[in-house]
Amino acid sequence: MKALFSLLGRVIDAVRVFVGRLVFVLMLLLLLVLLFARPGAPQLPSEAALVLAPSGAVSEQLPVPSPADLLLGPALPSSSVLQDMVTAVIRGATDDRIRALVIDTRDLLSISPAQMETLGNALELFRDSGKPIYAYGESFNQQQYALASYADSIMLHPMGSVMINGFGGSQLFFRDLLDRLNINVHIFRVGEFKSASEPFTRMDMSEEARTDAQALVNSLWTRYVDKVAANRQITPEELQAYSDNFAERLVAAGGDMARLAFESGLVDNIAAADSFRRQVAATVGVENGTFRQVHFEDYLYATAPAPAPTQGQVGVIVVQGTIMPGESGAGMAGADSIVELVRMAQADDRIRSVVVRVDSPGGSALASEEMRAALAQLQQSGKPVVISMGGTAASGGYWISATADEIWASASTVTGSIGVVGIIPTFEDALDYLGIGVDGVGTTELSRSGDALTGMDQNVQTIYQASVEDAYRRFLQLVSDGRNMSVVEVDRIGQGRVWTGEQALEVGLVDQLGDLEQAIASAAQMAGLDNWEHVYLQRPLTPGEEFLMRFMDTVGASQVVSSWKQSMVRSWASYPDSALNAVLTSLPQPLRQQWQAMMNLLLPSQHHASDRLRMITICDTCLGLK
């Protein structure tokens, strides 16, 4: 009996081991299937509406996701890529299966005037093909309506509205707060119109800054009004009056915003979403209870062309966000990351020329110069460099562009702002107020000068001011060399002054007005390429990142904790100081973006010692623009 039980035990153990190993093998096979399985391209119906539904803040390129993003989902709302939308619209214009286009602006948070101009050109091409464009909204803000205005028919919900507020915005000024906190902010600047330091030294805008900012928004507003009015076949004066007299006209319309928009010629129909679906379905047919449709991202995937032999490639490098030392991150273009991409392009024999897509208000002068110097080395290697300016390419954004072989901009690009400012806070009075003494020893006159805890004497102030003036002279010389202008001419259009792309062409800061595709074609021509493909350069994923990306993308697990992540991660993503975070998150989006960018530059970080001069070349007007 004992032998029987012993045998039975061994059999049970063997079965347990076998089952455990079998389960392990099956789980391993399942994991491999999840990792390497690829969904097939979506099947396009014989006729459908292409749905253009941008989400988030329209970007030039999606960043490489971090492991935290892969596990927890992105820290910011998803955003659509401008060039993806443009490509889908242009491709759909000649595709017989695409019978119409639907504009859905519900999830659009922001799009720059220059990006709107580029996307609008693609929509005009689609409309010229003879296919209808429809738009529907429960409400439209100014940016959303600019996009919807390209539609042949706009339908608005009966309780909806069209709000066109114009360009502008408010700025926070902290001089009195800093005085109450006994914090001294030392400013070293060059440029009559360079106003980045004003929030720390004033309680309102200087006349120079006001004049420059007003001229900029006036120019952008004129372009907006002219284009939207032309799209809706009304006069610019009628559109201006709609915004100026909105309150009075709304009272006359009995408070009905939808009726006011209809009577003003801004929408064609007032109806609920079901009516809109029936309207579009009459053109493309019905499927699953709604009109037959395909999202622009699915359409791009389904219609991706097969690789074709080419003479070479045009590399595209995106510089997006505030320019900083170190690695790129959300809202920041890191010099180390960009320089690495430039060197990749230089080492790759398949890449014959490079287009740098710049969408940045500037940032660190040193980081800007590191990027520009890397591009200059690329040019010296025999590969042309062409700059394509997005919504903003000012200050440091223009610094990195100045010596390129050619510069393209959109008419609504915000550029220029050639100037330099240095900012450093000191806390000697605050410490004295708190009853804290600071003392020490040194071996030279400079040993303890400029310490953030002890303040700075005239000697150190002279050093910092001389450094800023030297940076400005370098900036002027770079622009002079790159644009074939005298230093005096550059200084005349510099001094921190901001220009639109159209104005920049007139004063010689850019060579051509056009979009990214035109800049790529020009770069290919410079390289002697008759047929080419363009490739976006990004940092290669590490094996671990690639594993995580494939796994999380396949199983969709990042969505499981997205709600938890949004409440926890986002509030700590930018600054660990919860009090500062609470203030920033309570601000309107344009002000929040402006001050997050400024704080990235001014507050101590892993890149800056606390007593180091923050020498920046940044367009604060661009940051506050909406």
Buried (B, 14 or more C-beta within 10 A) or exposed (E): EEEEEEEEEEEEEEEEEEEEEEEEEEEEEEEEEEBEEEEEEBEBBEBBBBBBBBBBBBBBBBBBBBEEBBBBBBBBEEBBBBBBBBBBBBBBBEBEBBBBBBBBBEBBBBBBBBBBBBBBBBBBBBBEEEBBBBBBBBBBBBBBBBBBBBBBBBBBBEEBBBBBEBBBBEBEBBBEEBEEBBBBBBBBBBBBBBBBBBBBBBEEBBEBBEEBBEBBBBBBBBBBBEBBBEBBEBBBEBBBBBBEEBEEBBEEBEEBBBBBBBBBBBBBEBBEEEEBBEBBBEBBBEEEEBBBBBBBBBBBBBBEEEEEEBBBBBBBBBBBBBBBBBBBBEBBBBBBBBBBBBEBBBEBEEBBBBBBBBBBBBBBBBBBBBBBBBBBBBBEEEBBBBBBBBBBBBBBBBBBBBBBBBBBBBBBBBBBBBBBBBBBBBBBBBBEEEEEEEEEEEEEEEEBBBBBBBBBEEEBBEBBBEBBBEBBBBBBEBBBEBBEBEBEBBBEBBBBBBBBBBBBBEBBBBBBBBBBBBBBBBBBBBBEBEEBBBBBBBBEBEEEBEEBBBBBBBEEBBEEBEEEBBEEBBBEBBBEEEEBBEBBEEBEEBBBBBBBBBBBBBBEBEBBEBBEBBBBBBBBBBBBBB
